[in-house]
Each structure stands twice: as C-alpha cells, then as structure tokens.
C-alpha cells in the first residue's frame, strides 16, 4: 500500500471517528438531560438549574464522544476531540432547528458551544495513549 492510499484510509478512519464521537456525545448528552428532567419532575432539582444542567451535559457528553474520536485518531488527538465537540454542537443546532421555527442565538447557545468545545478539548488532552520520547531527551 502506498502513502497516498494510507493517507486516504487514515482520513476515512478519522472522519468516521469524529462522526461516531459526535453521535456518542449527543447520546450521552441526551441521557444526562433525561435524567436531569426526571430529577426536576421529582423535585430533586429546581427548574432554575436547567442552564447549569445543560452545560454540564454538554461537557460530559462531548468528553465521552471526544474519547471515542481520540481512540480512532493516532495523532492530533486534541484536534479530534475538538472536532467531535463541533459535530455534537452542530447536531444540537440541527435538532433545535427541526424542533423550533427558527434559529435563536443567545447566551445559552454560546454556553452550549463552550461546553462542547471544552469537553472535546479535555478528551483530546486526557485521551492520549503512550507518547514516544524524543531521541534528544533519552539518556545515553
């Protein structure tokens, strides 16, 4: 297999990892929001906690999805985690557009974007495998 074929296979693997990571992040986020809505309906949480719960769900969901994306990316894991966070945020926007009449950008959408990016970046930083030591840093 030549280098061009290897790059093409690697690009497909990276794109698949990011797409699966974004979907997993959205699934985790929806499960956390479902548990939060159950807690609100049972009186465990107040309704005022909804923005904080949404932000926490974004961070945790994108962390999980980013870990999956980082597992598929052999290099540039931070970029993979951030890409999974962006995909999750775009999926959230798409669902929001389908469920409502129009796109409303406000503080909560910026909080969701920041949560998705922070969760993905955290997964990219913490989800790395073993790193190779540089030849110059090894003892002779």
N, C-alpha and C positions, 0 to 999 in steps of 0.2 A: 504494500500500500504506500502510495506516495504522500508527500507532505500536503499537497492540495486536498487529497481525499481525506487525510487525517484531520485537517482543519475543518472540512465540511462536516464530518462526523462529530467533531467536537462542538461545532456551532449548533448542530441539531440537538446534541445532548444538553448543551447549556440552555437553549431555548425551551426544551422540554422540562428541564429542572425548574426554570423560572415560572413557567406556566403551572406546573404541578404545585410549586411552592405558593403561588398566588391563590390557587384554588384551596389548598390546605389552610392557608391563612384566613381566607374568607369563611371556611367551615368552622375553624376554631373560634373565630370572632363571633359568628352567629350562635354557636353553642354557649359561649360566655354571656352573650346578650340574652339568650333564652333563660339561662339560669338567673341572671340579674332581674329579668322581668318576673320570674317566679318569686324571687325574694321580695320584690316590690309589692306584688299582689298578696303575698302572705304577711306583709307588714314588717318584714325583717329590715328592709331598706326603705328610706323615704324616696319620694319621687324626685326630690331635688338632687339626688345622687346620680341621675341619668347621664349628665355630661361626663362626670368622672368615670363612670362605669363604661361608657363608650370609648373614652380614651384608653382606659386600661385594656379593654377588649382588643382595640387596635394594636397596642404594643404587644400583648401576649400572642395574638393571632399571627402577626407578622413575624414575631420571633420564631414561632413554630414553623411557619412556611419558609422563612429565611434559612432555617437549619436544613430543611429538605433541599432547598436550592443550593446551599453551600456544599451539601454532600455530593451533588452532581457536578459542581464546578471544581476542577482540580487546582485552578489558580484564580486569583482575583475574587476571593470569597466575599469581600466587602461589597464589591460591585454586584455579585449575585444576590446577596441579602437585600441590598437596596432595590434591585430590580424586582425581586419578589414583593417587596413592600409597595412599590409603584403599581405593580399588576393588581395587587389586592385593593389598593385605593381606587384604581380605575374600575375594578369590578364593583366596588361600593358605589361609585358615581353612576355606573350603568344601571344598577338596581334602583338607585334613587331616582334616576330619570324615568325608568319604567313605572315606578310606583307613584310618582307625582306628575304634576303638569309641566314643570319646568325646572331648570337648574337654579338653585338659590345658593349663592356663595356667601357664607357668613363666618362667624368665629368658629362655630362647631366644625365646619368643613376643614378649616385650617388646623384645628386641633386633631382631627382625624388624619389629615395628611402628615402632620408632625409625628403622630403616634405610629403610623405605618412606617415612616422612614426611620424612626428611632428603633422600632422593633426589628426591622430588617437589618439596620446597621449593627445593632447589638448581636444579632445572629451571625453576621459576617465577621465580626471581631472575635466572638467566642466559639464559633463553629468550625474553626480551623483544625486541620489534622496536625500531624507531626511536621514540623518545618525542618528543612535541611539547614545545617550550619554552613556558613560560608567557609571557604578554604582558608581565608586570611585569619579567621577567628579560631581556627583549630590549633591546638598545641602540637608542636613538632617533636 
